[in-house]
Amino acid sequence: QYTRVTFAAPVGMPPGTTFAWEFGDGQKATGDKADHVYLTLGTFDVKLSATSGTTKLTATYPLRVFEIEHVTDSFKEGRPRDY
C-alpha cells in the first residue's frame, strides 16, 4: 500500500513566510507545497507550522489513509462505461 498525498499551505500568507510540515509518521518537509508517500494505512495527524517574522502559527489536521476496493475486474472492458 502506497498513498501519495500533495499538501499545500493556505494562500494569502505574508511574503517571506516559511512552512514546516510533519506528516504524522515521523517524516518532515519544508516549503509551501510538499509531497509525501504514506506506506501504511491509518489516521495521521498532519501538522503545518507557518513562521513569518516573530509570529508562528501551527495547525494540525487529521488525515485518514484507507484502502479503496479495486473493482475494474467486474467490467469487461476494464473500466466503467458510465459514472
mmCIF file of the N, C-alpha and C atoms, coordinates in Angstrom:
data_MODEL
# 
_entry.id   MODEL 
# 
loop_
_atom_site.group_PDB 
_atom_site.id 
_atom_site.type_symbol 
_atom_site.label_atom_id 
_atom_site.label_alt_id 
_atom_site.label_comp_id 
_atom_site.label_asym_id 
_atom_site.label_entity_id 
_atom_site.label_seq_id 
_atom_site.pdbx_PDB_ins_code 
_atom_site.Cartn_x 
_atom_site.Cartn_y 
_atom_site.Cartn_z 
_atom_site.occupancy 
_atom_site.B_iso_or_equiv 
_atom_site.pdbx_formal_charge 
_atom_site.auth_seq_id 
_atom_site.auth_comp_id 
_atom_site.auth_asym_id 
_atom_site.auth_atom_id 
_atom_site.pdbx_PDB_model_num 
ATOM 1   N N  . GLN A 1 1  ? 0.849   -1.182 0.000   1.00 0.00 ? 1  GLN A N  1 
ATOM 2   C CA . GLN A 1 1  ? 0.000   0.000  0.000   1.00 0.00 ? 1  GLN A CA 1 
ATOM 3   C C  . GLN A 1 1  ? 0.887   1.235  0.000   1.00 0.00 ? 1  GLN A C  1 
ATOM 4   N N  . TYR A 1 2  ? 0.789   2.033  -1.029  1.00 0.00 ? 2  TYR A N  1 
ATOM 5   C CA . TYR A 1 2  ? 1.497   3.300  -1.094  1.00 0.00 ? 2  TYR A CA 1 
ATOM 6   C C  . TYR A 1 2  ? 0.475   4.372  -1.456  1.00 0.00 ? 2  TYR A C  1 
ATOM 7   N N  . THR A 1 3  ? 0.422   5.426  -0.671  1.00 0.00 ? 3  THR A N  1 
ATOM 8   C CA . THR A 1 3  ? -0.517  6.502  -0.926  1.00 0.00 ? 3  THR A CA 1 
ATOM 9   C C  . THR A 1 3  ? 0.244   7.815  -0.981  1.00 0.00 ? 3  THR A C  1 
ATOM 10  N N  . ARG A 1 4  ? 0.230   8.470  -2.144  1.00 0.00 ? 4  ARG A N  1 
ATOM 11  C CA . ARG A 1 4  ? 0.919   9.749  -2.321  1.00 0.00 ? 4  ARG A CA 1 
ATOM 12  C C  . ARG A 1 4  ? -0.079  10.873 -2.101  1.00 0.00 ? 4  ARG A C  1 
ATOM 13  N N  . VAL A 1 5  ? 0.330   11.834 -1.271  1.00 0.00 ? 5  VAL A N  1 
ATOM 14  C CA . VAL A 1 5  ? -0.523  12.976 -0.958  1.00 0.00 ? 5  VAL A CA 1 
ATOM 15  C C  . VAL A 1 5  ? 0.276   14.250 -1.206  1.00 0.00 ? 5  VAL A C  1 
ATOM 16  N N  . THR A 1 6  ? -0.355  15.241 -1.823  1.00 0.00 ? 6  THR A N  1 
ATOM 17  C CA . THR A 1 6  ? 0.256   16.551 -2.012  1.00 0.00 ? 6  THR A CA 1 
ATOM 18  C C  . THR A 1 6  ? -0.424  17.533 -1.066  1.00 0.00 ? 6  THR A C  1 
ATOM 19  N N  . PHE A 1 7  ? 0.378   18.230 -0.280  1.00 0.00 ? 7  PHE A N  1 
ATOM 20  C CA . PHE A 1 7  ? -0.117  19.211 0.675   1.00 0.00 ? 7  PHE A CA 1 
ATOM 21  C C  . PHE A 1 7  ? 0.259   20.610 0.184   1.00 0.00 ? 7  PHE A C  1 
ATOM 22  N N  . ALA A 1 8  ? -0.586  21.599 0.459   1.00 0.00 ? 8  ALA A N  1 
ATOM 23  C CA . ALA A 1 8  ? -0.303  22.984 0.087   1.00 0.00 ? 8  ALA A CA 1 
ATOM 24  C C  . ALA A 1 8  ? -0.716  23.903 1.230   1.00 0.00 ? 8  ALA A C  1 
ATOM 25  N N  . ALA A 1 9  ? 0.131   24.883 1.500   1.00 0.00 ? 9  ALA A N  1 
ATOM 26  C CA . ALA A 1 9  ? -0.161  25.864 2.545   1.00 0.00 ? 9  ALA A CA 1 
ATOM 27  C C  . ALA A 1 9  ? -1.301  26.771 2.090   1.00 0.00 ? 9  ALA A C  1 
ATOM 28  N N  . PRO A 1 10 ? -2.001  27.367 3.028   1.00 0.00 ? 10 PRO A N  1 
ATOM 29  C CA . PRO A 1 10 ? -3.082  28.288 2.655   1.00 0.00 ? 10 PRO A CA 1 
ATOM 30  C C  . PRO A 1 10 ? -2.559  29.478 1.859   1.00 0.00 ? 10 PRO A C  1 
ATOM 31  N N  . VAL A 1 11 ? -3.366  29.972 0.952   1.00 0.00 ? 11 VAL A N  1 
ATOM 32  C CA . VAL A 1 11 ? -2.987  31.155 0.171   1.00 0.00 ? 11 VAL A CA 1 
ATOM 33  C C  . VAL A 1 11 ? -3.162  32.398 1.032   1.00 0.00 ? 11 VAL A C  1 
ATOM 34  N N  . GLY A 1 12 ? -2.485  33.451 0.638   1.00 0.00 ? 12 GLY A N  1 
ATOM 35  C CA . GLY A 1 12 ? -2.641  34.732 1.321   1.00 0.00 ? 12 GLY A CA 1 
ATOM 36  C C  . GLY A 1 12 ? -1.706  34.946 2.496   1.00 0.00 ? 12 GLY A C  1 
ATOM 37  N N  . MET A 1 13 ? -0.728  34.073 2.659   1.00 0.00 ? 13 MET A N  1 
ATOM 38  C CA . MET A 1 13 ? 0.237   34.256 3.745   1.00 0.00 ? 13 MET A CA 1 
ATOM 39  C C  . MET A 1 13 ? 1.208   35.375 3.351   1.00 0.00 ? 13 MET A C  1 
ATOM 40  N N  . PRO A 1 14 ? 1.758   36.106 4.331   1.00 0.00 ? 14 PRO A N  1 
ATOM 41  C CA . PRO A 1 14 ? 2.673   37.204 4.016   1.00 0.00 ? 14 PRO A CA 1 
ATOM 42  C C  . PRO A 1 14 ? 3.926   36.716 3.274   1.00 0.00 ? 14 PRO A C  1 
ATOM 43  N N  . PRO A 1 15 ? 4.467   37.543 2.405   1.00 0.00 ? 15 PRO A N  1 
ATOM 44  C CA . PRO A 1 15 ? 5.715   37.184 1.725   1.00 0.00 ? 15 PRO A CA 1 
ATOM 45  C C  . PRO A 1 15 ? 6.800   36.868 2.758   1.00 0.00 ? 15 PRO A C  1 
ATOM 46  N N  . GLY A 1 16 ? 7.621   35.890 2.439   1.00 0.00 ? 16 GLY A N  1 
ATOM 47  C CA . GLY A 1 16 ? 8.703   35.502 3.336   1.00 0.00 ? 16 GLY A CA 1 
ATOM 48  C C  . GLY A 1 16 ? 8.308   34.484 4.399   1.00 0.00 ? 16 GLY A C  1 
ATOM 49  N N  . THR A 1 17 ? 7.043   34.079 4.414   1.00 0.00 ? 17 THR A N  1 
ATOM 50  C CA . THR A 1 17 ? 6.597   33.069 5.376   1.00 0.00 ? 17 THR A CA 1 
ATOM 51  C C  . THR A 1 17 ? 7.260   31.740 5.057   1.00 0.00 ? 17 THR A C  1 
ATOM 52  N N  . THR A 1 18 ? 7.759   31.056 6.085   1.00 0.00 ? 18 THR A N  1 
ATOM 53  C CA . THR A 1 18 ? 8.335   29.729 5.906   1.00 0.00 ? 18 THR A CA 1 
ATOM 54  C C  . THR A 1 18 ? 7.359   28.696 6.457   1.00 0.00 ? 18 THR A C  1 
ATOM 55  N N  . PHE A 1 19 ? 7.398   27.509 5.870   1.00 0.00 ? 19 PHE A N  1 
ATOM 56  C CA . PHE A 1 19 ? 6.462   26.454 6.231   1.00 0.00 ? 19 PHE A CA 1 
ATOM 57  C C  . PHE A 1 19 ? 7.220   25.179 6.579   1.00 0.00 ? 19 PHE A C  1 
ATOM 58  N N  . ALA A 1 20 ? 6.774   24.512 7.640   1.00 0.00 ? 20 ALA A N  1 
ATOM 59  C CA . ALA A 1 20 ? 7.339   23.230 8.047   1.00 0.00 ? 20 ALA A CA 1 
ATOM 60  C C  . ALA A 1 20 ? 6.197   22.238 8.233   1.00 0.00 ? 20 ALA A C  1 
ATOM 61  N N  . TRP A 1 21 ? 6.339   21.059 7.626   1.00 0.00 ? 21 TRP A N  1 
ATOM 62  C CA . TRP A 1 21 ? 5.321   20.018 7.666   1.00 0.00 ? 21 TRP A CA 1 
ATOM 63  C C  . TRP A 1 21 ? 5.814   18.845 8.502   1.00 0.00 ? 21 TRP A C  1 
ATOM 64  N N  . GLU A 1 22 ? 4.925   18.257 9.280   1.00 0.00 ? 22 GLU A N  1 
ATOM 65  C CA . GLU A 1 22 ? 5.155   16.975 9.937   1.00 0.00 ? 22 GLU A CA 1 
ATOM 66  C C  . GLU A 1 22 ? 3.989   16.089 9.526   1.00 0.00 ? 22 GLU A C  1 
ATOM 67  N N  . PHE A 1 23 ? 4.292   14.933 8.950   1.00 0.00 ? 23 PHE A N  1 
ATOM 68  C CA . PHE A 1 23 ? 3.261   14.119 8.319   1.00 0.00 ? 23 PHE A CA 1 
ATOM 69  C C  . PHE A 1 23 ? 2.611   13.079 9.235   1.00 0.00 ? 23 PHE A C  1 
ATOM 70  N N  . GLY A 1 24 ? 3.034   13.024 10.487  1.00 0.00 ? 24 GLY A N  1 
ATOM 71  C CA . GLY A 1 24 ? 2.411   12.120 11.438  1.00 0.00 ? 24 GLY A CA 1 
ATOM 72  C C  . GLY A 1 24 ? 2.967   10.712 11.433  1.00 0.00 ? 24 GLY A C  1 
ATOM 73  N N  . ASP A 1 25 ? 3.939   10.455 10.561  1.00 0.00 ? 25 ASP A N  1 
ATOM 74  C CA . ASP A 1 25 ? 4.576   9.138  10.525  1.00 0.00 ? 25 ASP A CA 1 
ATOM 75  C C  . ASP A 1 25 ? 6.084   9.242  10.746  1.00 0.00 ? 25 ASP A C  1 
ATOM 76  N N  . GLY A 1 26 ? 6.510   10.373 11.306  1.00 0.00 ? 26 GLY A N  1 
ATOM 77  C CA . GLY A 1 26 ? 7.935   10.577 11.576  1.00 0.00 ? 26 GLY A CA 1 
ATOM 78  C C  . GLY A 1 26 ? 8.679   11.328 10.487  1.00 0.00 ? 26 GLY A C  1 
ATOM 79  N N  . GLN A 1 27 ? 8.049   11.553 9.347   1.00 0.00 ? 27 GLN A N  1 
ATOM 80  C CA . GLN A 1 27 ? 8.692   12.255 8.242   1.00 0.00 ? 27 GLN A CA 1 
ATOM 81  C C  . GLN A 1 27 ? 8.313   13.731 8.271   1.00 0.00 ? 27 GLN A C  1 
ATOM 82  N N  . LYS A 1 28 ? 9.234   14.567 7.745   1.00 0.00 ? 28 LYS A N  1 
ATOM 83  C CA . LYS A 1 28 ? 9.028   16.016 7.731   1.00 0.00 ? 28 LYS A CA 1 
ATOM 84  C C  . LYS A 1 28 ? 9.434   16.593 6.390   1.00 0.00 ? 28 LYS A C  1 
ATOM 85  N N  . ALA A 1 29 ? 8.973   17.815 6.121   1.00 0.00 ? 29 ALA A N  1 
ATOM 86  C CA . ALA A 1 29 ? 9.361   18.540 4.909   1.00 0.00 ? 29 ALA A CA 1 
ATOM 87  C C  . ALA A 1 29 ? 9.192   20.028 5.166   1.00 0.00 ? 29 ALA A C  1 
ATOM 88  N N  . THR A 1 30 ? 9.759   20.839 4.278   1.00 0.00 ? 30 THR A N  1 
ATOM 89  C CA . THR A 1 30 ? 9.600   22.284 4.344   1.00 0.00 ? 30 THR A CA 1 
ATOM 90  C C  . THR A 1 30 ? 9.125   22.785 2.989   1.00 0.00 ? 30 THR A C  1 
ATOM 91  N N  . GLY A 1 31 ? 8.558   23.990 2.992   1.00 0.00 ? 31 GLY A N  1 
ATOM 92  C CA . GLY A 1 31 ? 8.089   24.605 1.758   1.00 0.00 ? 31 GLY A CA 1 
ATOM 93  C C  . GLY A 1 31 ? 6.593   24.797 1.769   1.00 0.00 ? 31 GLY A C  1 
ATOM 94  N N  . ASP A 1 32 ? 6.105   25.658 0.874   1.00 0.00 ? 32 ASP A N  1 
ATOM 95  C CA . ASP A 1 32 ? 4.666   25.919 0.842   1.00 0.00 ? 32 ASP A CA 1 
ATOM 96  C C  . ASP A 1 32 ? 3.875   24.766 0.236   1.00 0.00 ? 32 ASP A C  1 
ATOM 97  N N  . LYS A 1 33 ? 4.544   23.885 -0.498  1.00 0.00 ? 33 LYS A N  1 
ATOM 98  C CA . LYS A 1 33 ? 3.929   22.660 -1.017  1.00 0.00 ? 33 LYS A CA 1 
ATOM 99  C C  . LYS A 1 33 ? 4.836   21.485 -0.678  1.00 0.00 ? 33 LYS A C  1 
ATOM 100 N N  . ALA A 1 34 ? 4.227   20.347 -0.398  1.00 0.00 ? 34 ALA A N  1 
ATOM 101 C CA . ALA A 1 34 ? 5.007   19.165 -0.062  1.00 0.00 ? 34 ALA A CA 1 
ATOM 102 C C  . ALA A 1 34 ? 4.288   17.912 -0.543  1.00 0.00 ? 34 ALA A C  1 
ATOM 103 N N  . ASP A 1 35 ? 5.041   16.980 -1.098  1.00 0.00 ? 35 ASP A N  1 
ATOM 104 C CA . ASP A 1 35 ? 4.523   15.664 -1.473  1.00 0.00 ? 35 ASP A CA 1 
ATOM 105 C C  . ASP A 1 35 ? 5.012   14.662 -0.442  1.00 0.00 ? 35 ASP A C  1 
ATOM 106 N N  . HIS A 1 36 ? 4.147   13.715 -0.098  1.00 0.00 ? 36 HIS A N  1 
ATOM 107 C CA . HIS A 1 36 ? 4.543   12.686 0.864   1.00 0.00 ? 36 HIS A CA 1 
ATOM 108 C C  . HIS A 1 36 ? 3.890   11.368 0.478   1.00 0.00 ? 36 HIS A C  1 
ATOM 109 N N  . VAL A 1 37 ? 4.600   10.275 0.713   1.00 0.00 ? 37 VAL A N  1 
ATOM 110 C CA . VAL A 1 37 ? 4.079   8.943  0.445   1.00 0.00 ? 37 VAL A CA 1 
ATOM 111 C C  . VAL A 1 37 ? 3.896   8.223  1.776   1.00 0.00 ? 37 VAL A C  1 
ATOM 112 N N  . TYR A 1 38 ? 2.663   7.817  2.036   1.00 0.00 ? 38 TYR A N  1 
ATOM 113 C CA . TYR A 1 38 ? 2.364   7.015  3.224   1.00 0.00 ? 38 TYR A CA 1 
ATOM 114 C C  . TYR A 1 38 ? 2.494   5.549  2.851   1.00 0.00 ? 38 TYR A C  1 
ATOM 115 N N  . LEU A 1 39 ? 3.215   4.799  3.665   1.00 0.00 ? 39 LEU A N  1 
ATOM 116 C CA . LEU A 1 39 ? 3.469   3.393  3.387   1.00 0.00 ? 39 LEU A CA 1 
ATOM 117 C C  . LEU A 1 39 ? 2.515   2.465  4.118   1.00 0.00 ? 39 LEU A C  1 
ATOM 118 N N  . THR A 1 40 ? 1.695   3.017  5.007   1.00 0.00 ? 40 THR A N  1 
ATOM 119 C CA . THR A 1 40 ? 0.748   2.207  5.764   1.00 0.00 ? 40 THR A CA 1 
ATOM 120 C C  . THR A 1 40 ? -0.613  2.891  5.794   1.00 0.00 ? 40 THR A C  1 
ATOM 121 N N  . LEU A 1 41 ? -1.623  2.120  6.129   1.00 0.00 ? 41 LEU A N  1 
ATOM 122 C CA . LEU A 1 41 ? -2.967  2.659  6.295   1.00 0.00 ? 41 LEU A CA 1 
ATOM 123 C C  . LEU A 1 41 ? -3.110  3.175  7.718   1.00 0.00 ? 41 LEU A C  1 
ATOM 124 N N  . GLY A 1 42 ? -4.033  4.092  7.918   1.00 0.00 ? 42 GLY A N  1 
ATOM 125 C CA . GLY A 1 42 ? -4.282  4.588  9.265   1.00 0.00 ? 42 GLY A CA 1 
ATOM 126 C C  . GLY A 1 42 ? -4.630  6.058  9.261   1.00 0.00 ? 42 GLY A C  1 
ATOM 127 N N  . THR A 1 43 ? -4.739  6.622  10.467  1.00 0.00 ? 43 THR A N  1 
ATOM 128 C CA . THR A 1 43 ? -5.014  8.040  10.633  1.00 0.00 ? 43 THR A CA 1 
ATOM 129 C C  . THR A 1 43 ? -3.745  8.729  11.110  1.00 0.00 ? 43 THR A C  1 
ATOM 130 N N  . PHE A 1 44 ? -3.384  9.809  10.447  1.00 0.00 ? 44 PHE A N  1 
ATOM 131 C CA . PHE A 1 44 ? -2.156  10.538 10.741  1.00 0.00 ? 44 PHE A CA 1 
ATOM 132 C C  . PHE A 1 44 ? -2.507  11.992 11.044  1.00 0.00 ? 44 PHE A C  1 
ATOM 133 N N  . ASP A 1 45 ? -1.859  12.551 12.053  1.00 0.00 ? 45 ASP A N  1 
ATOM 134 C CA . ASP A 1 45 ? -2.028  13.962 12.369  1.00 0.00 ? 45 ASP A CA 1 
ATOM 135 C C  . ASP A 1 45 ? -0.974  14.754 11.608  1.00 0.00 ? 45 ASP A C  1 
ATOM 136 N N  . VAL A 1 46 ? -1.409  15.477 10.583  1.00 0.00 ? 46 VAL A N  1 
ATOM 137 C CA . VAL A 1 46 ? -0.510  16.288 9.763   1.00 0.00 ? 46 VAL A CA 1 
ATOM 138 C C  . VAL A 1 46 ? -0.432  17.673 10.382  1.00 0.00 ? 46 VAL A C  1 
ATOM 139 N N  . LYS A 1 47 ? 0.781   18.112 10.664  1.00 0.00 ? 47 LYS A N  1 
ATOM 140 C CA . LYS A 1 47 ? 0.989   19.394 11.331  1.00 0.00 ? 47 LYS A CA 1 
ATOM 141 C C  . LYS A 1 47 ? 1.693   20.360 10.372  1.00 0.00 ? 47 LYS A C  1 
ATOM 142 N N  . LEU A 1 48 ? 1.154   21.565 10.271  1.00 0.00 ? 48 LEU A N  1 
ATOM 143 C CA . LEU A 1 48 ? 1.761   22.625 9.465   1.00 0.00 ? 48 LEU A CA 1 
ATOM 144 C C  . LEU A 1 48 ? 2.093   23.786 10.380  1.00 0.00 ? 48 LEU A C  1 
ATOM 145 N N  . SER A 1 49 ? 3.355   24.193 10.351  1.00 0.00 ? 49 SER A N  1 
ATOM 146 C CA . SER A 1 49 ? 3.798   25.376 11.092  1.00 0.00 ? 49 SER A CA 1 
ATOM 147 C C  . SER A 1 49 ? 4.201   26.438 10.088  1.00 0.00 ? 49 SER A C  1 
ATOM 148 N N  . ALA A 1 50 ? 3.663   27.639 10.257  1.00 0.00 ? 50 ALA A N  1 
ATOM 149 C CA . ALA A 1 50 ? 3.978   28.774 9.387   1.00 0.00 ? 50 ALA A CA 1 
ATOM 150 C C  . ALA A 1 50 ? 4.617   29.852 10.238  1.00 0.00 ? 50 ALA A C  1 
ATOM 151 N N  . THR A 1 51 ? 5.790   30.312 9.804   1.00 0.00 ? 51 THR A N  1 
ATOM 152 C CA . THR A 1 51 ? 6.516   31.328 10.553  1.00 0.00 ? 51 THR A CA 1 
ATOM 153 C C  . THR A 1 51 ? 6.757   32.539 9.665   1.00 0.00 ? 51 THR A C  1 
ATOM 154 N N  . SER A 1 52 ? 6.373   33.716 10.192  1.00 0.00 ? 52 SER A N  1 
ATOM 155 C CA . SER A 1 52 ? 6.595   34.973 9.499   1.00 0.00 ? 52 SER A CA 1 
ATOM 156 C C  . SER A 1 52 ? 7.113   35.973 10.525  1.00 0.00 ? 52 SER A C  1 
ATOM 157 N N  . GLY A 1 53 ? 8.374   36.360 10.393  1.00 0.00 ? 53 GLY A N  1 
ATOM 158 C CA . GLY A 1 53 ? 8.977   37.245 11.391  1.00 0.00 ? 53 GLY A CA 1 
ATOM 159 C C  . GLY A 1 53 ? 9.020   36.560 12.744  1.00 0.00 ? 53 GLY A C  1 
ATOM 160 N N  . THR A 1 54 ? 8.413   37.165 13.741  1.00 0.00 ? 54 THR A N  1 
ATOM 161 C CA . THR A 1 54 ? 8.392   36.575 15.081  1.00 0.00 ? 54 THR A CA 1 
ATOM 162 C C  . THR A 1 54 ? 7.080   35.827 15.356  1.00 0.00 ? 54 THR A C  1 
ATOM 163 N N  . THR A 1 55 ? 6.198   35.749 14.364  1.00 0.00 ? 55 THR A N  1 
ATOM 164 C CA . THR A 1 55 ? 4.910   35.086 14.542  1.00 0.00 ? 55 THR A CA 1 
ATOM 165 C C  . THR A 1 55 ? 4.972   33.671 13.993  1.00 0.00 ? 55 THR A C  1 
ATOM 166 N N  . LYS A 1 56 ? 4.542   32.713 14.823  1.00 0.00 ? 56 LYS A N  1 
ATOM 167 C CA . LYS A 1 56 ? 4.488   31.319 14.391  1.00 0.00 ? 56 LYS A CA 1 
ATOM 168 C C  . LYS A 1 56 ? 3.081   30.784 14.635  1.00 0.00 ? 56 LYS A C  1 
ATOM 169 N N  . LEU A 1 57 ? 2.477   30.249 13.581  1.00 0.00 ? 57 LEU A N  1 
ATOM 170 C CA . LEU A 1 57 ? 1.158   29.639 13.671  1.00 0.00 ? 57 LEU A CA 1 
ATOM 171 C C  . LEU A 1 57 ? 1.285   28.153 13.385  1.00 0.00 ? 57 LEU A C  1 
ATOM 172 N N  . THR A 1 58 ? 0.557   27.352 14.139  1.00 0.00 ? 58 THR A N  1 
ATOM 173 C CA . THR A 1 58 ? 0.596   25.906 13.953  1.00 0.00 ? 58 THR A CA 1 
ATOM 174 C C  . THR A 1 58 ? -0.824  25.369 13.878  1.00 0.00 ? 58 THR A C  1 
ATOM 175 N N  . ALA A 1 59 ? -1.061  24.470 12.931  1.00 0.00 ? 59 ALA A N  1 
ATOM 176 C CA . ALA A 1 59 ? -2.359  23.814 12.801  1.00 0.00 ? 59 ALA A CA 1 
ATOM 177 C C  . ALA A 1 59 ? -2.126  22.327 12.569  1.00 0.00 ? 59 ALA A C  1 
ATOM 178 N N  . THR A 1 60 ? -2.981  21.507 13.142  1.00 0.00 ? 60 THR A N  1 
ATOM 179 C CA . THR A 1 60 ? -2.892  20.062 12.973  1.00 0.00 ? 60 THR A CA 1 
ATOM 180 C C  . THR A 1 60 ? -4.203  19.560 12.375  1.00 0.00 ? 60 THR A C  1 
ATOM 181 N N  . TYR A 1 61 ? -4.069  18.719 11.350  1.00 0.00 ? 61 TYR A N  1 
ATOM 182 C CA . TYR A 1 61 ? -5.222  18.194 10.644  1.00 0.00 ? 61 TYR A CA 1 
ATOM 183 C C  . TYR A 1 61 ? -5.143  16.667 10.616  1.00 0.00 ? 61 TYR A C  1 
ATOM 184 N N  . PRO A 1 62 ? -6.246  15.964 10.910  1.00 0.00 ? 62 PRO A N  1 
ATOM 185 C CA . PRO A 1 62 ? -6.224  14.504 10.780  1.00 0.00 ? 62 PRO A CA 1 
ATOM 186 C C  . PRO A 1 62 ? -6.340  14.099 9.314   1.00 0.00 ? 62 PRO A C  1 
ATOM 187 N N  . LEU A 1 63 ? -5.570  13.105 8.928   1.00 0.00 ? 63 LEU A N  1 
ATOM 188 C CA . LEU A 1 63 ? -5.620  12.572 7.575   1.00 0.00 ? 63 LEU A CA 1 
ATOM 189 C C  . LEU A 1 63 ? -5.810  11.070 7.687   1.00 0.00 ? 63 LEU A C  1 
ATOM 190 N N  . ARG A 1 64 ? -6.833  10.553 7.045   1.00 0.00 ? 64 ARG A N  1 
ATOM 191 C CA . ARG A 1 64 ? -7.084  9.119  7.085   1.00 0.00 ? 64 ARG A CA 1 
ATOM 192 C C  . ARG A 1 64 ? -6.698  8.509  5.753   1.00 0.00 ? 64 ARG A C  1 
ATOM 193 N N  . VAL A 1 65 ? -5.769  7.563  5.793   1.00 0.00 ? 65 VAL A N  1 
ATOM 194 C CA . VAL A 1 65 ? -5.335  6.835  4.608   1.00 0.00 ? 65 VAL A CA 1 
ATOM 195 C C  . VAL A 1 65 ? -6.012  5.468  4.671   1.00 0.00 ? 65 VAL A C  1 
ATOM 196 N N  . PHE A 1 66 ? -6.843  5.161  3.671   1.00 0.00 ? 66 PHE A N  1 
ATOM 197 C CA . PHE A 1 66 ? -7.586  3.905  3.701   1.00 0.00 ? 66 PHE A CA 1 
ATOM 198 C C  . PHE A 1 66 ? -7.553  3.237  2.339   1.00 0.00 ? 66 PHE A C  1 
ATOM 199 N N  . GLU A 1 67 ? -7.879  1.966  2.345   1.00 0.00 ? 67 GLU A N  1 
ATOM 200 C CA . GLU A 1 67 ? -7.862  1.180  1.124   1.00 0.00 ? 67 GLU A CA 1 
ATOM 201 C C  . GLU A 1 67 ? -9.173  1.368  0.369   1.00 0.00 ? 67 GLU A C  1 
ATOM 202 N N  . ILE A 1 68 ? -9.065  1.508  -0.935  1.00 0.00 ? 68 ILE A N  1 
ATOM 203 C CA . ILE A 1 68 ? -10.239 1.602  -1.794  1.00 0.00 ? 68 ILE A CA 1 
ATOM 204 C C  . ILE A 1 68 ? -10.345 0.286  -2.554  1.00 0.00 ? 68 ILE A C  1 
ATOM 205 N N  . GLU A 1 69 ? -11.536 -0.277 -2.571  1.00 0.00 ? 69 GLU A N  1 
ATOM 206 C CA . GLU A 1 69 ? -11.734 -1.557 -3.251  1.00 0.00 ? 69 GLU A CA 1 
ATOM 207 C C  . GLU A 1 69 ? -11.496 -1.404 -4.747  1.00 0.00 ? 69 GLU A C  1 
ATOM 208 N N  . HIS A 1 70 ? -10.714 -2.306 -5.284  1.00 0.00 ? 70 HIS A N  1 
ATOM 209 C CA . HIS A 1 70 ? -10.420 -2.322 -6.717  1.00 0.00 ? 70 HIS A CA 1 
ATOM 210 C C  . HIS A 1 70 ? -11.544 -3.078 -7.416  1.00 0.00 ? 70 HIS A C  1 
ATOM 211 N N  . VAL A 1 71 ? -12.269 -2.413 -8.309  1.00 0.00 ? 71 VAL A N  1 
ATOM 212 C CA . VAL A 1 71 ? -13.453 -3.028 -8.914  1.00 0.00 ? 71 VAL A CA 1 
ATOM 213 C C  . VAL A 1 71 ? -13.372 -3.165 -10.433 1.00 0.00 ? 71 VAL A C  1 
ATOM 214 N N  . THR A 1 72 ? -12.258 -2.857 -11.060 1.00 0.00 ? 72 THR A N  1 
ATOM 215 C CA . THR A 1 72 ? -12.224 -2.885 -12.527 1.00 0.00 ? 72 THR A CA 1 
ATOM 216 C C  . THR A 1 72 ? -12.379 -4.287 -13.087 1.00 0.00 ? 72 THR A C  1 
ATOM 217 N N  . ASP A 1 73 ? -12.120 -5.339 -12.304 1.00 0.00 ? 73 ASP A N  1 
ATOM 218 C CA . ASP A 1 73 ? -12.303 -6.693 -12.805 1.00 0.00 ? 73 ASP A CA 1 
ATOM 219 C C  . ASP A 1 73 ? -13.769 -6.993 -13.110 1.00 0.00 ? 73 ASP A C  1 
ATOM 220 N N  . SER A 1 74 ? -14.676 -6.246 -12.503 1.00 0.00 ? 74 SER A N  1 
ATOM 221 C CA . SER A 1 74 ? -16.090 -6.513 -12.724 1.00 0.00 ? 74 SER A CA 1 
ATOM 222 C C  . SER A 1 74 ? -16.607 -5.880 -14.017 1.00 0.00 ? 74 SER A C  1 
ATOM 223 N N  . PHE A 1 75 ? -15.764 -5.166 -14.752 1.00 0.00 ? 75 PHE A N  1 
ATOM 224 C CA . PHE A 1 75 ? -16.146 -4.562 -16.020 1.00 0.00 ? 75 PHE A CA 1 
ATOM 225 C C  . PHE A 1 75 ? -15.368 -5.248 -17.140 1.00 0.00 ? 75 PHE A C  1 
ATOM 226 N N  . LYS A 1 76 ? -16.074 -5.694 -18.174 1.00 0.00 ? 76 LYS A N  1 
ATOM 227 C CA . LYS A 1 76 ? -15.428 -6.446 -19.254 1.00 0.00 ? 76 LYS A CA 1 
ATOM 228 C C  . LYS A 1 76 ? -14.330 -5.644 -19.950 1.00 0.00 ? 76 LYS A C  1 
ATOM 229 N N  . GLU A 1 77 ? -14.515 -4.346 -20.095 1.00 0.00 ? 77 GLU A N  1 
ATOM 230 C CA . GLU A 1 77 ? -13.543 -3.528 -20.808 1.00 0.00 ? 77 GLU A CA 1 
ATOM 231 C C  . GLU A 1 77 ? -12.492 -2.954 -19.860 1.00 0.00 ? 77 GLU A C  1 
ATOM 232 N N  . GLY A 1 78 ? -12.568 -3.304 -18.592 1.00 0.00 ? 78 GLY A N  1 
ATOM 233 C CA . GLY A 1 78 ? -11.575 -2.832 -17.642 1.00 0.00 ? 78 GLY A CA 1 
ATOM 234 C C  . GLY A 1 78 ? -11.889 -1.471 -17.043 1.00 0.00 ? 78 GLY A C  1 
ATOM 235 N N  . ARG A 1 79 ? -12.998 -0.863 -17.451 1.00 0.00 ? 79 ARG A N  1 
ATOM 236 C CA . ARG A 1 79 ? -13.377 0.424  -16.901 1.00 0.00 ? 79 ARG A CA 1 
ATOM 237 C C  . ARG A 1 79 ? -14.899 0.583  -17.038 1.00 0.00 ? 79 ARG A C  1 
ATOM 238 N N  . PRO A 1 80 ? -15.501 1.328  -16.140 1.00 0.00 ? 80 PRO A N  1 
ATOM 239 C CA . PRO A 1 80 ? -16.938 1.519  -16.256 1.00 0.00 ? 80 PRO A CA 1 
ATOM 240 C C  . PRO A 1 80 ? -17.287 2.440  -17.429 1.00 0.00 ? 80 PRO A C  1 
ATOM 241 N N  . ARG A 1 81 ? -18.370 2.143  -18.125 1.00 0.00 ? 81 ARG A N  1 
ATOM 242 C CA . ARG A 1 81 ? -18.806 2.977  -19.243 1.00 0.00 ? 81 ARG A CA 1 
ATOM 243 C C  . ARG A 1 81 ? -19.426 4.272  -18.759 1.00 0.00 ? 81 ARG A C  1 
ATOM 244 N N  . ASP A 1 82 ? -20.220 4.213  -17.713 1.00 0.00 ? 82 ASP A N  1 
ATOM 245 C CA . ASP A 1 82 ? -20.920 5.379  -17.203 1.00 0.00 ? 82 ASP A CA 1 
ATOM 246 C C  . ASP A 1 82 ? -20.555 5.587  -15.741 1.00 0.00 ? 82 ASP A C  1 
ATOM 247 N N  . TYR A 1 83 ? -20.555 6.838  -15.325 1.00 0.00 ? 83 TYR A N  1 
ATOM 248 C CA . TYR A 1 83 ? -20.275 7.165  -13.925 1.00 0.00 ? 83 TYR A CA 1 
ATOM 249 C C  . TYR A 1 83 ? -21.522 7.646  -13.266 1.00 0.00 ? 83 TYR A C  1 
# 
